[in-house]
Amino acid sequence: MRHTQHADYALRVLMYLRVAPQRRGSIADIASAHKISRTHLDKVVRRMAAADLVQTTRGRGGGVQLVRDSSTITVGDVIRAMEDDFAVVECLGAARFCQVAGVCGARNVFARAVGSYFAELDRASIDDIAANDDGLRGALEFRNRSAET
């Protein structure tokens, strides 16, 4: 299963916020730290805010911050919020044009596989994937940012 950049960037935002001072940051700082498009990240953050994964505040002292503790946000929560389609085969989707739909067992196999995939993602929190605080702060170059002070 492959996810879109939106899901990837959402996870990066949450990891950034987990290790950021006061667990907040600006879209510009997050985009710069990850070396990704600010415009694209803005769209991702808006979608994350609509899904209650983050809160955004405009103006001076504003930015993006976690809505709840990162230990309570699962990777599965993020993927579900950021992706629209989990139909890895046609028969799992809304439109079913397969000639053997309903008479073959593939649908059940793939439905169980997707269920197992999400069961695993639901076991991992943002804390689990961002447990290396010092490593993440170094990789995101927090030591070189004014937000560190």
Buried (B, 14 or more C-beta within 10 A) or exposed (E): EEBBBBBBBBBBBBBBBBBBEEBBBBBEBBBBBBEBEEEEBBEBBEBBBEBEBBBBEEEEEEBBBBBEEBEEBBBBBBBBBBBEEBBBBBBBEEEEEBEEEEEEEBBEEBBEBBEEBBEEBBEEBBBEBBEEEEEBBEEBEBEEBEBEE
